[in-house]
Amino acid sequence: MLPSDACQGLPLRRGMLFRAGVLSTHDAALIAPARALGIRHVIDFRSVHERDNELCLWGALLGVRSQRAPVASDVRASDAASDALIAAFIRQPDAGAARTLMRVLYHSFGYAFLPHLRTLLAPLALGEPLLVHCTAGKDRTGFACALIASAAGVPYPQVIDNYLTHGQQAACGPQAARLRQMLANYLWSTPDDATLAALSGVDASYLDTAFDVLLTRHGSIEAYLAAGGIDAAMLAKVRTTLVHER
């Protein structure tokens, strides 16, 4: 699938922020239409392990600057409690455990993205179109685009609606089949449809978890961005780029 315009459906300028899953070598036919989108920067949120397992050619084939901003918390959490939760899920994979596991992963997003905030927002501050991608194109990209929309002043209910719409699109078709096979290999069994839906789809409670942690720790979106090196001047430039003139 082509990168989707992450601002579609929001009161934000179109053609500045795009999102996608991974583009591997067999997706080269997408490059010509992707070039027409005018993307100037590509940010890859995948962990080192993911990049080693699957080559991604977005930046090189588009002929634009590509940067790595690894967010490994989407693949595995780093503390003992999370490891225990993952082990419990493997022993008894069901839809309830899957939703809990997803919320645990989202719980760490605020901290995991903090070192990458300047990388994420600098292209937009320059007014240069940006593509963010990960493996599935729904969780890390979903949080990143929700954060950018919130920083631009979009009300949270609209942010949630946008996250759900784009995330459900990313989870459909080949991505769902691909994830089902990956999970079957990992769990030594094929998960049922409800469990697969919880893992391969999106849910408002997932994003709520990430934002609740972020706001509890920092008090506001602006304070969180400031902790990541985004000062008021850069934030104002991002808003100028994204917000429609009124």
ABEGO torsion letter per residue (X at the ends): XBBBBAABGBBBBBGABBBBBBBBAAAAAAAAAAAAAGBABBBBABBAAAAAABBBAAAAAAGBBBBBBBBAAAABBABAAAAAAAAAAAABBBAAAAAAAAAAAAAAAAAAAAAAAAAAAAAAAAGBBBBBBBAAGAAAAAAAAAAAAAAAGBBAAAAAAAAAAAAAAAABEAAAAAAAAAAAAAAGBBBBAAAAAAAABBBAAAAAAAAAAAAAAAGBAAAAAAAAGBBAAAAAAAAAAABBBX
